[in-house]
Amino acid sequence: MILRRAVLSPISLRSEGSSTDPLPNISEPYSRTDVTIITVLTDFGLKDPYAGVMKGAILSINPKARIVDITHEIEPQDILEASFVIDESYPSFPKGSIHLCVVDPTVGSTRRALVLHRGGHFFVGPDNGLFSSFLDDTAEVREITNTRFMLPHVSHTFHGRDVFAPVSAYLSLGARLSDLGPLVSDPVRLQDRMPRITGGRLEGRIVRFDRFGNAISNISIRDLEGFVKTGSFLITLGQTQFASLNKTYCEEPHTCLIGSSGYLEFGSFLGNFRDQTGTRKGDPVTVRLT
């Protein structure tokens, strides 16, 4: 046990078929000449050709698109992890950027395909809670139904290539959201994504691990400061407790700090916190006042 005491400072998609309509005529007023950045986030990994093929679909429509890989190493089917990674990543890109996110366990089912615009950024992907953090009153959310913006043949198993990549490419050329499909008023939201205060405690959980084995929670610095305000506190993860926040990973054998993403995380100096402590995704993290 490590214990220190301190004070915290003040989308319904067709599954198969082809369109007899010609491809959209991307011309004025569609043409976009300012920003053509398309970021890509998936759980495809790098062993298979899926990520590359999806980028090929983009470049076949817009050869000038600037494609940036966020990651293809999201844990398979882990929508929650993906939602936090895109939330952490998108602010680093200029307004007008298009964020293509494909973690899609129910591909080919009746789940909707979405495009949304919020804060100057565009997001394209499945309606499964992936974009939960962007679903406020300022977001314009639409279901992608216009097959003219898809590949001619849409498979049951690869909407990333056949739907989401082409839509992203056409957006980069200036396609209007209103041309893609109707407004959506009930997008899927992940339940219990954020921490909650109950019984005088702030309760969160571990949502992902980075390459170094650091355990990253869903408790943000804003959550922590709002709960603690001023005074002393105790943070508990498994059998390890912390009564202060570190600033760097090298201050203690085990550290608790606010990482670069703005969330509470746990690490080990020159080690792997996950392996050393047996911490797993979903493990509870609690903060109580002392």
C-alpha positions in Angstrom: 0.0 0.0 0.0 1.2 3.5 -0.9 -0.2 6.3 1.3 0.5 9.9 1.0 -1.5 12.9 2.3 -1.9 16.2 0.6 -4.5 18.8 -0.4 -5.8 19.2 -3.9 -5.4 22.7 -5.2 -7.9 25.3 -5.6 -28.0 5.3 -38.1 -31.1 2.2 -40.9 -28.4 1.1 -43.4 -29.0 -1.2 -46.4 -27.0 -4.3 -45.9 -26.4 -5.2 -49.5 -27.1 -3.8 -52.9 -26.0 -1.1 -55.3 -27.2 2.3 -56.3 -28.2 3.0 -59.9 -27.6 6.7 -59.2 -24.4 8.3 -60.4 -21.9 9.3 -57.8 -22.4 12.7 -56.4 -21.2 15.6 -58.5 -18.8 17.2 -56.1 -18.5 20.7 -57.4 -19.5 24.2 -56.2 -20.9 24.7 -53.7 -19.4 21.4 -52.4 -15.8 22.0 -53.1 -13.7 22.4 -49.9 -10.3 23.9 -50.3 -9.4 24.7 -46.7 -9.1 21.6 -44.6 -9.1 18.0 -45.9 -7.8 16.2 -42.8 -9.4 12.8 -42.2 -8.4 11.0 -39.0 -8.9 7.3 -38.7 -9.5 5.3 -35.5 -10.4 1.6 -35.6 -10.0 -1.7 -33.8 -8.7 -3.4 -37.0 -5.0 -3.8 -35.9 -2.2 -3.9 -38.4 -2.0 -7.6 -39.3 -4.9 -7.5 -41.8 -5.5 -5.1 -44.7 -8.7 -3.6 -43.4 -7.3 -0.2 -42.3 -5.3 0.2 -45.5 -8.2 -0.8 -47.7 -10.4 1.7 -45.9 -7.9 4.5 -46.6 -7.7 3.4 -50.2 -11.5 3.9 -50.5 -11.0 7.5 -49.2 -8.1 8.2 -51.6 -10.1 6.8 -54.6 -12.7 9.5 -54.0 -10.4 12.3 -52.8 -6.7 11.7 -53.8 -5.7 14.9 -52.0 -7.2 13.9 -48.6 -4.7 14.1 -45.7 -5.2 11.0 -43.7 -3.9 10.7 -40.2 -4.0 7.5 -38.2 -5.1 8.0 -34.6 -4.8 4.3 -33.7 -5.8 0.9 -35.1 -5.1 -0.8 -31.7 -8.3 -0.2 -29.9 -9.2 -3.5 -28.1 -11.5 -5.4 -30.4 -15.1 -4.4 -30.0 -14.3 -2.0 -27.1 -16.6 0.9 -27.8 -16.0 2.5 -24.5 -12.3 2.6 -24.9 -12.7 4.0 -28.4 -15.0 6.8 -27.2 -12.4 8.0 -24.7 -9.6 7.8 -27.3 -11.4 9.9 -29.9 -12.5 12.4 -27.2 -8.9 12.8 -26.2 -7.6 13.0 -29.7 -9.8 15.2 -31.8 -9.0 18.6 -30.1 -5.4 18.3 -31.4 -6.7 18.8 -35.0 -8.0 22.0 -36.7 -11.6 22.7 -37.1 -13.0 21.3 -40.3 -11.3 17.9 -39.6 -13.2 14.7 -40.2 -12.9 11.9 -37.7 -13.6 8.5 -39.1 -14.2 6.0 -36.2 -14.9 2.3 -36.8 -15.4 0.1 -33.8 -18.5 -1.7 -35.0 -19.4 -5.1 -33.3 -22.9 -5.0 -34.8 -21.9 -4.2 -38.4 -24.5 -5.4 -40.9 -27.3 -5.3 -38.3 -30.1 -2.7 -38.0 -27.8 -0.2 -36.2 -27.7 3.1 -37.9 -24.7 4.8 -39.5 -24.1 8.4 -38.3 -22.4 11.6 -39.3 -22.4 14.4 -36.8 -21.0 17.9 -36.6 -20.0 19.6 -33.4 -17.7 22.4 -32.6 -16.4 22.7 -36.1 -15.5 19.0 -36.3 -17.1 16.1 -38.2 -17.5 12.6 -36.9 -18.4 9.5 -38.9 -19.1 6.0 -37.6 -21.7 3.6 -36.2 -24.5 4.6 -33.9 -23.4 2.5 -30.9 -22.4 5.1 -28.3 -19.0 5.7 -29.8 -19.7 9.5 -30.0 -21.5 9.8 -26.6 -19.3 12.7 -25.4 -20.3 14.8 -28.4 -24.1 14.4 -28.1 -25.1 17.7 -26.6 -27.5 20.4 -27.8 -24.9 21.9 -30.2 -24.4 18.7 -32.2 -26.1 18.1 -35.5 -26.5 14.4 -35.8 -27.7 12.6 -39.0 -28.3 9.1 -40.2 -26.4 8.2 -43.3 -29.0 6.9 -45.8 -28.1 8.4 -49.1 -26.6 5.5 -51.0 -25.0 7.9 -53.6 -22.4 8.6 -51.0 -21.5 4.9 -50.4 -19.7 2.4 -52.6 -21.9 0.8 -55.2 -21.9 -2.5 -53.3 -22.3 -2.4 -49.5 -21.2 -5.6 -47.8 -22.7 -7.0 -44.6 -19.4 -7.0 -42.8 -17.3 -4.0 -43.9 -19.2 -0.7 -43.6 -15.9 0.9 -42.7 -14.8 0.6 -46.3 -18.2 0.7 -48.0 -20.0 3.4 -46.1 -18.0 5.3 -43.6 -14.8 5.9 -45.6 -16.7 7.1 -48.7 -18.8 9.4 -46.6 -15.7 10.8 -45.0 -14.1 11.4 -48.4 -17.1 13.2 -49.7 -17.3 15.4 -46.6 -13.6 16.3 -47.2 -14.7 17.5 -50.7 -17.4 19.6 -49.1 -20.6 17.5 -49.2 -23.4 18.8 -47.0 -24.6 16.9 -44.0 -28.2 17.5 -45.1 -27.5 15.5 -48.3 -26.4 12.5 -46.4 -29.6 11.7 -44.6 -32.2 12.8 -42.0 -31.7 14.3 -38.6 -31.4 11.9 -35.6 -32.9 12.8 -32.3 -32.1 9.6 -30.4 -28.5 8.6 -31.0 -27.2 5.7 -28.8 -25.4 6.8 -25.7 -23.2 4.7 -23.6 -24.6 4.1 -20.1 -22.5 4.7 -17.1 -19.7 6.1 -19.2 -18.8 8.8 -16.7 -18.2 8.6 -12.9 -20.9 9.3 -10.4 -21.1 10.6 -6.8 -22.9 8.2 -4.5 -22.7 7.7 -0.8 -20.3 10.6 -0.4 -17.8 9.0 -2.8 -16.8 9.8 -6.3 -16.9 6.4 -8.2 -15.3 5.7 -11.5 -13.5 2.9 -13.2 -10.5 1.9 -15.4 -11.5 2.3 -19.0 -8.2 1.6 -20.8 -4.5 0.9 -20.6 -1.8 2.6 -22.7 1.2 0.9 -24.2 3.2 1.4 -21.0 0.6 -0.4 -18.9 -0.7 2.8 -17.3 -4.3 2.4 -16.1 -6.4 5.3 -17.2 -9.7 6.0 -15.5 -12.9 7.8 -16.5 -12.4 10.4 -13.8 -11.3 13.7 -15.2 -9.5 16.5 -13.4 -12.8 18.5 -13.6 -14.6 15.6 -11.9 -12.0 15.4 -9.2 -11.7 19.1 -8.5 -15.5 19.5 -8.5 -15.8 16.7 -5.9 -12.8 17.5 -3.6 -12.8 21.3 -4.0 -10.4 21.9 -1.2 -9.3 19.5 1.5 -7.8 16.1 1.8 -8.8 13.0 -0.1 -8.1 9.3 -0.6 -8.0 7.6 -4.0 -8.4 3.8 -4.0 -7.8 1.3 -6.8 -7.7 -2.3 -5.7 -5.3 -2.6 -2.8 -3.5 0.6 -3.5 -4.4 4.0 -2.0 -3.2 7.5 -2.8 -3.8 10.6 -0.7 -2.1 13.0 -3.2 -1.5 13.4 -6.9 1.9 13.1 -8.4 3.1 15.3 -11.2 5.4 12.8 -12.9 5.7 9.0 -13.3 9.1 9.0 -11.6 8.2 10.3 -8.2 7.2 7.0 -6.6 7.3 3.3 -7.5 3.5 3.6 -8.1 2.0 6.9 -9.1 -1.4 8.5 -9.4 -1.6 11.6 -11.6 -3.6 13.5 -14.1 -2.3 12.4 -17.5 -2.0 14.3 -20.6 -5.5 13.3 -21.6 -6.9 15.1 -18.5 -8.0 12.0 -16.7 -6.8 10.3 -13.5 -4.4 7.5 -14.3 -2.1 5.1 -12.4 1.4 4.1 -13.4 4.6 2.4 -12.3 8.1 4.0 -12.7 10.1 1.9 -15.1 7.4 -0.7 -14.9 4.0 -1.8 -16.0 1.3 -0.9 -13.5 -1.3 -3.3 -15.1 1.0 -6.3 -14.8 2.4 -5.4 -11.4 -0.9 -4.9 -9.7 -3.2 -7.1 -11.7 -5.5 -4.2 -12.5 -8.1 -4.9 -15.2 -10.5 -2.8 -17.3 -13.6 -2.1 -15.3 -11.9 -2.1 -11.9 -13.5 0.5 -9.7 -11.7 3.7 -8.7 -13.1 5.6 -5.7 -12.3 9.0 -4.2 -13.5 9.9 -0.8 -12.9 12.9 1.4 -10.9 12.5 4.6 
